Protein backbone atom coordinates (compact mmCIF):
# COMPACT_ATOMS: atom_id res chain seq x y z
CA UNK A 1 0.00 0.00 0.00
CA UNK A 2 1.23 3.49 -0.89
CA UNK A 3 0.10 6.40 1.27
CA UNK A 4 -0.83 9.63 -0.51
CA UNK A 5 -0.67 11.46 2.81
CA UNK A 6 3.11 11.31 3.10
CA UNK A 7 5.72 13.53 1.49
CA UNK A 8 6.78 10.56 -0.66
CA UNK A 9 7.53 11.78 -4.17
CA UNK A 10 7.16 8.30 -5.73
CA UNK A 11 10.76 8.34 -7.05
CA UNK A 12 11.16 4.62 -6.39
CA UNK A 13 8.15 3.63 -8.52
CA UNK A 14 8.87 2.23 -11.98
CA UNK A 15 6.53 1.87 -14.94
CA UNK A 16 4.54 -1.34 -14.69
CA UNK A 17 4.53 -1.54 -10.89
CA UNK A 18 1.14 -2.35 -9.37
CA UNK A 19 0.28 -0.35 -6.26
CA UNK A 20 -2.62 0.26 -3.89
CA UNK A 21 -3.12 3.95 -3.18
CA UNK A 22 -4.59 5.25 0.07
CA UNK A 23 -5.10 8.80 1.28
CA UNK A 24 -6.47 12.07 -0.08
CA UNK A 25 -6.80 13.01 -3.74
CA UNK A 26 -8.69 15.54 -5.85
CA UNK A 27 -10.65 15.00 -9.06
CA UNK A 28 -9.70 17.47 -11.79
CA UNK A 29 -11.07 17.56 -15.33
CA UNK A 30 -11.04 20.09 -18.18
CA UNK A 31 -12.91 23.03 -16.65
CA UNK A 32 -11.26 22.67 -13.25
CA UNK A 33 -7.84 22.45 -14.93
CA UNK A 34 -8.49 25.72 -16.76
CA UNK A 35 -9.65 27.43 -13.55
CA UNK A 36 -6.71 26.10 -11.54
CA UNK A 37 -4.39 27.48 -14.19
CA UNK A 38 -5.94 30.98 -13.79
CA UNK A 39 -6.50 31.12 -10.01
CA UNK A 40 -3.94 32.09 -7.40
CA UNK A 41 -3.14 29.34 -4.90
CA UNK A 42 -4.24 31.47 -1.97
CA UNK A 43 -7.68 32.12 -3.50
CA UNK A 44 -8.75 28.54 -4.24
CA UNK A 45 -10.62 27.82 -1.02
CA UNK A 46 -8.85 24.45 -0.76
CA UNK A 47 -5.27 23.20 -0.76
CA UNK A 48 -4.44 20.99 -3.71
CA UNK A 49 -0.68 21.45 -3.40
CA UNK A 50 1.60 18.43 -3.02
CA UNK A 51 -1.28 16.09 -3.84
CA UNK A 52 -2.47 13.56 -6.39
CA UNK A 53 -5.12 14.49 -8.91
CA UNK A 54 -7.54 12.06 -10.50
CA UNK A 55 -8.90 12.68 -13.98
CA UNK A 56 -12.46 11.69 -13.18
CA UNK A 57 -15.96 13.12 -13.28
CA UNK A 58 -17.62 11.04 -10.58
CA UNK A 59 -21.26 10.05 -10.51
CA UNK A 60 -22.58 11.07 -7.10
CA UNK A 61 -25.85 11.10 -5.22
CA UNK A 62 -26.83 13.70 -2.64
CA UNK A 63 -28.09 12.05 0.56
CA UNK A 64 -29.14 13.30 3.98
CA UNK A 65 -25.61 12.46 5.19
CA UNK A 66 -23.81 14.19 2.32
CA UNK A 67 -22.52 12.98 -1.02
CA UNK A 68 -22.32 9.28 -1.90
CA UNK A 69 -20.10 8.07 -4.72
CA UNK A 70 -21.84 5.77 -7.18
CA UNK A 71 -19.09 5.56 -9.80
CA UNK A 72 -15.71 7.25 -10.12
CA UNK A 73 -14.09 5.95 -13.26
CA UNK A 74 -11.19 7.68 -14.97
CA UNK A 75 -11.54 10.00 -17.92
CA UNK A 76 -9.07 10.29 -20.80
CA UNK A 77 -6.05 12.10 -19.42
CA UNK A 78 -4.57 13.34 -22.70
CA UNK A 79 -7.37 15.94 -22.86
CA UNK A 80 -5.64 17.71 -19.98
CA UNK A 81 -2.12 17.61 -21.52
CA UNK A 82 -2.08 21.34 -22.24
CA UNK A 83 -2.71 22.18 -18.56
CA UNK A 84 -0.45 19.64 -16.87
CA UNK A 85 3.00 21.27 -17.00
CA UNK A 86 1.77 24.47 -15.36
CA UNK A 87 -0.46 22.71 -12.81
CA UNK A 88 2.31 20.33 -11.77
CA UNK A 89 4.73 23.20 -11.30
CA UNK A 90 2.27 25.64 -9.69
CA UNK A 91 0.80 23.16 -7.19
CA UNK A 92 3.68 20.65 -6.81
CA UNK A 93 1.41 17.85 -8.00
CA UNK A 94 3.15 14.56 -7.26
CA UNK A 95 0.87 12.15 -9.09
CA UNK A 96 -1.90 11.93 -11.65
CA UNK A 97 -4.41 9.09 -12.03
CA UNK A 98 -6.29 8.58 -15.28
CA UNK A 99 -6.65 6.43 -18.34
CA UNK A 100 -4.89 6.36 -21.68
CA UNK A 101 -1.67 8.07 -20.67
CA UNK A 102 -0.38 11.61 -21.09
CA UNK A 103 2.48 13.39 -22.84
CA UNK A 104 5.42 12.14 -20.77
CA UNK A 105 7.35 15.35 -21.39
CA UNK A 106 4.48 17.36 -19.91
CA UNK A 107 4.50 15.56 -16.57
CA UNK A 108 8.19 15.76 -15.67
CA UNK A 109 8.63 15.41 -11.94
CA UNK A 110 5.32 13.61 -11.57
CA UNK A 111 4.10 10.00 -11.72
CA UNK A 112 1.17 8.92 -13.90
CA UNK A 113 -0.95 6.13 -12.45
CA UNK A 114 -3.22 4.21 -14.82
CA UNK A 115 -6.64 3.04 -13.72
CA UNK A 116 -8.73 0.85 -16.01
CA UNK A 117 -11.61 2.55 -17.80
CA UNK A 118 -15.01 0.98 -17.21
CA UNK A 119 -14.22 0.20 -13.58
CA UNK A 120 -15.85 3.24 -11.99
CA UNK A 121 -17.99 1.18 -9.62
CA UNK A 122 -14.86 -0.60 -8.35
CA UNK A 123 -13.15 2.75 -7.79
CA UNK A 124 -16.16 4.11 -5.90
CA UNK A 125 -15.96 1.16 -3.47
CA UNK A 126 -12.46 2.37 -2.54
CA UNK A 127 -13.45 6.03 -2.08
CA UNK A 128 -15.52 8.42 -0.01
CA UNK A 129 -16.28 12.11 -0.47
CA UNK A 130 -14.55 14.45 1.98
CA UNK A 131 -15.60 17.69 0.32
CA UNK A 132 -16.52 19.30 -3.00
CA UNK A 133 -15.42 22.60 -4.51
CA UNK A 134 -16.53 24.61 -7.51
CA UNK A 135 -19.94 23.00 -7.96
CA UNK A 136 -20.71 25.94 -10.26
CA UNK A 137 -18.74 23.99 -12.90
CA UNK A 138 -21.27 21.14 -12.69
CA UNK A 139 -21.03 17.87 -10.81
CA UNK A 140 -18.63 16.03 -13.17
CA UNK A 141 -16.35 19.08 -13.55
CA UNK A 142 -16.32 20.12 -9.87
CA UNK A 143 -13.23 19.38 -7.79
CA UNK A 144 -14.04 16.48 -5.47
CA UNK A 145 -11.80 15.84 -2.49
CA UNK A 146 -11.84 12.10 -1.97
CA UNK A 147 -10.45 9.76 0.63
CA UNK A 148 -9.25 6.55 -1.00
CA UNK A 149 -8.34 3.21 0.50
CA UNK A 150 -6.48 0.57 -1.49
CA UNK A 151 -7.25 1.91 -4.97
CA UNK A 152 -5.55 -0.54 -7.38
CA UNK A 153 -3.48 1.30 -10.02
CA UNK A 154 -0.47 0.66 -12.24
CA UNK A 155 2.41 3.07 -12.69
CA UNK A 156 1.92 4.07 -16.33
CA UNK A 157 4.72 6.64 -16.50
CA UNK A 158 7.42 6.94 -13.86
CA UNK A 159 9.43 10.01 -12.87
CA UNK A 160 12.28 9.06 -15.20
CA UNK A 161 9.96 8.91 -18.19
CA UNK A 162 9.70 5.11 -18.29
CA UNK A 163 6.34 4.41 -19.87
CA UNK A 164 3.92 1.57 -20.54
CA UNK A 165 2.55 3.60 -23.44
CA UNK A 166 5.63 3.55 -25.68
N, C-alpha and C positions, 0 to 999 in steps of 0.2 A: 504494500500500500504506500502511496506517495501523498504526503500532506501538502495541500495548497496553502496552508496557514503558516508555513515556515518561510524563511528567507532563502530557501533552496532555489538556485537558479537553473536547475535541471541540466547542468553541464555534463553530468555523468551518463545521461540518457542517450542512447544511440538509436538511429532509425531501425524500426522493426521490433523494438522492445515493447512488450505488453505490460501495461501498468494499470493499477486501480487508483483512481484519484479520489481524494477526500478533502473537504474544506469548502471555502467560499469561492464562488466565481460569479461572473456577470454575463448575461446575454447581451450581445451587441450585433445588430444587423445594419443594413444600409443607412437608414435615416439616423439612427443613433451614432453611427460612425461619422457621418457628416457633421452632426451637432457636436460631438466630442472634439472633432478637429477645430471647430470654431470657438468653442467655449474655453474660458480660462479655468484652470484646475480648481481654483478657490471658489468658483461660482457654480459648480456642478450640483451641489446639494448631497453628494455622496463621494466616497473616496474609492476610485477604481485603480489607483496607483499600485504598482507592484503586485498585480493580480493576474488571473487567468480569465480570458474572455472566451465565450462560447458563441459561435455563430449559430443562433437558434432563435426561432420565433415560437415560443411555447404556446401550446393550447392549454388554457387555464379556465377554471370555473370559480366564480365568486361564491363563497359560502358564508355562513354566519360567523365562522371562525377565521375567515380570511381567504386567501387564494389557495386553491388546490390545483396542482399540476396534473393534467390528464395525459399529455404527451409533450416531449421536449426533444424532438429529433433535430439533427444538425441541418443547416442549410448550406448551400454551395459557397465555400469560402472565397473562391477566386473573385466573386463579385465585390469583395471588400479590398482587393489588392491595392487599389489606388489610395486607400486610407491607411493601410497598415504601417508603412515606414514612419509616418508622423505620429500615429497613435502609440506605437511601441516606444518611440523616443520620448514623447511628451509625458506618458504615464508609466514608463518603465514596465510595460507589459512583459510578463515572463513566459506566458504560454497562451496558445490559441487552440481551441477545439473546434473542429468542423468536419466537413466532408469534401473530398475531391482535391485537396491540396491547395497550395498558394504559390505565388512566385517566391522561390527560396531566397532570392536576393533582396526581396522586400521585407523579410522577417529576420534579418540578421540580429543576433543577440536574443533570439526568442525560439521556443520549441513549438512545433505544430503537432498537435495530437489529433489523430483521425478517429472518428466515431462513425460507425456504419449507418448509412441512410436507411430509413424504413424501420428503425428500432427506437422510435420516440417513446413508445410505451415502456420499454425497458429502461430508458434513461430516466423517465419520470419516477420509476420505482426507486431510483437511487437519489432522488432530489426532493427538496422542499423549498418553498418560497420564504425568504427572509424579509424581502421588501421589494418594492417596484418604484421605478422612477420614470418620469417623462411619459406618462400615460397619454398625454396629448398627441403622441406619435401613433397611437393605436396599440392594441394589445400585443400583436406580434413584433412590432418595432420598438416597444418600450424597453427600457433596461431593467431586467429582472435580476435581483440579487438572490442567488440560490445557494443553499447548503447541499453539498453532494457527499455521498458516502459510497465508496467502492464503485465508482463509475469506470467500467472497463473501456480502455482506449489503447491505441497503438501509437507509438512515436512515428509519425509520418515523415517529419523533417527535424533533424537534430540541430543543435547550435553550430555545428561545424559545416552544415549544409548537406550532410548525408541524407538521402531522400529515398523513400519507397516509390516515388512518382517518376523517377528517371528511368 
